[in-house]
Amino acid sequence: MADEITYGDFERVDIRVGTIVEASPFPEARKPAFKLVIDFGPEIGLKKSSAQITVHYTPESLVGRQVLGVVNFPPRQIGPVRSEVLTLGFEDEAGAIVLAATDKPVPNGKKLM
């Protein structure tokens, strides 16, 4: 378990819901990954991400899926891709990533409360 934090610490992490509008292979990545474009609504807009989620997903199965992402990290250069958001997920028993998502649709850009 991680160290305790305050509610103020939690509020500083801006986690939003968005819909994947584009997904494609990312062959230049060191580990198998996809390039994603995620729509976080009118306030934030479209953001790019690199995600190592190739075990459980295909590009076709990702388009239209809502996901959670941290939108206030600084951009990170991953090979030729500038990743602007951290797409969230959990490791399964084998260490492959399963995406974190809502169980019902919500408007893009809504903040995790």
C-alpha positions as CSV (number, residue, x, y, z in Angstrom):
1,M,0.0,0.0,0.0
2,A,1.2,3.5,-0.8
3,D,1.7,6.3,1.7
4,E,-1.4,8.1,2.9
5,I,-2.2,11.4,1.1
6,T,-4.6,14.2,1.8
7,Y,-7.8,14.9,-0.1
8,G,-6.0,18.0,-1.5
9,D,-3.3,15.7,-2.9
10,F,-6.0,13.7,-4.7
11,E,-7.7,16.8,-6.1
12,R,-4.4,17.8,-7.8
13,V,-4.6,14.6,-10.0
14,D,-7.0,15.5,-12.9
15,I,-8.6,12.2,-14.0
16,R,-11.2,12.6,-16.8
17,V,-13.3,10.3,-18.9
18,G,-12.8,10.3,-22.7
19,T,-13.8,8.3,-25.7
20,I,-11.1,6.7,-27.9
21,V,-11.7,8.1,-31.5
22,E,-8.5,6.6,-33.1
23,A,-6.4,3.6,-32.3
24,S,-3.5,2.3,-34.3
25,P,-0.4,0.0,-33.9
26,F,2.7,1.7,-32.5
27,P,5.5,-0.5,-34.0
28,E,8.3,2.0,-33.0
29,A,7.5,1.4,-29.3
30,R,10.0,-0.7,-27.3
31,K,7.2,-2.7,-25.8
32,P,4.0,-3.6,-27.7
33,A,1.7,-0.6,-27.6
34,F,-1.1,1.3,-29.5
35,K,-1.2,5.0,-30.4
36,L,-4.5,6.4,-29.2
37,V,-6.4,9.7,-29.8
38,I,-8.9,10.3,-27.0
39,D,-11.7,12.9,-27.0
40,F,-11.9,14.5,-23.6
41,G,-14.8,16.9,-24.5
42,P,-14.9,20.6,-25.5
43,E,-12.9,21.9,-22.5
44,I,-9.8,19.6,-23.0
45,G,-10.2,18.4,-26.6
46,L,-8.4,15.6,-28.3
47,K,-5.3,14.1,-26.6
48,K,-2.8,11.6,-27.8
49,S,-1.6,8.7,-25.7
50,S,0.6,5.6,-26.0
51,A,-0.8,2.6,-24.2
52,Q,0.7,-0.9,-23.7
53,I,-2.7,-2.6,-23.9
54,T,-2.1,-5.0,-26.9
55,V,-2.8,-8.3,-25.0
56,H,-6.5,-7.7,-24.3
57,Y,-7.4,-5.2,-27.1
58,T,-7.2,-4.6,-30.8
59,P,-7.3,-1.1,-32.4
60,E,-10.8,-2.0,-33.7
61,S,-12.1,-2.9,-30.3
62,L,-10.8,0.3,-28.8
63,V,-12.5,2.9,-31.0
64,G,-15.7,4.2,-29.2
65,R,-14.6,2.8,-25.8
66,Q,-14.6,5.3,-22.9
67,V,-11.5,5.3,-20.7
68,L,-10.1,7.2,-17.8
69,G,-6.9,9.3,-18.2
70,V,-4.8,11.7,-16.2
71,V,-4.8,14.9,-18.2
72,N,-2.6,17.2,-16.1
73,F,0.7,15.4,-16.4
74,P,3.3,17.1,-18.7
75,P,3.5,15.6,-22.2
76,R,6.0,12.8,-22.6
77,Q,7.9,11.9,-25.8
78,I,7.7,8.2,-26.5
79,G,9.7,7.6,-29.7
80,P,7.9,9.6,-32.4
81,V,4.7,10.0,-30.3
82,R,4.1,12.9,-27.9
83,S,1.9,11.3,-25.2
84,E,-0.3,14.0,-23.7
85,V,-2.3,11.9,-21.3
86,L,-1.8,8.8,-19.1
87,T,-4.5,6.2,-20.0
88,L,-5.3,4.3,-16.8
89,G,-5.5,0.6,-16.3
90,F,-4.8,-2.3,-14.0
91,E,-2.5,-5.3,-14.3
92,D,-4.2,-8.6,-14.6
93,E,-2.7,-11.8,-13.0
94,A,-0.2,-12.1,-15.9
95,G,0.8,-8.4,-15.8
96,A,-1.1,-7.4,-19.0
97,I,-3.1,-4.1,-18.7
98,V,-6.9,-4.0,-18.5
99,L,-8.3,-0.5,-19.0
100,A,-10.0,1.4,-16.2
101,A,-13.4,2.6,-17.4
102,T,-16.9,3.6,-16.3
103,D,-19.7,1.0,-16.2
104,K,-22.2,3.5,-17.8
105,P,-21.6,6.2,-20.4
106,V,-20.8,9.7,-19.1
107,P,-20.1,12.9,-21.0
108,N,-16.5,13.2,-22.3
109,G,-14.4,15.4,-20.0
110,K,-16.2,14.7,-16.8
111,K,-13.8,14.7,-13.8
112,L,-13.4,11.7,-11.5
113,M,-14.9,12.7,-8.1
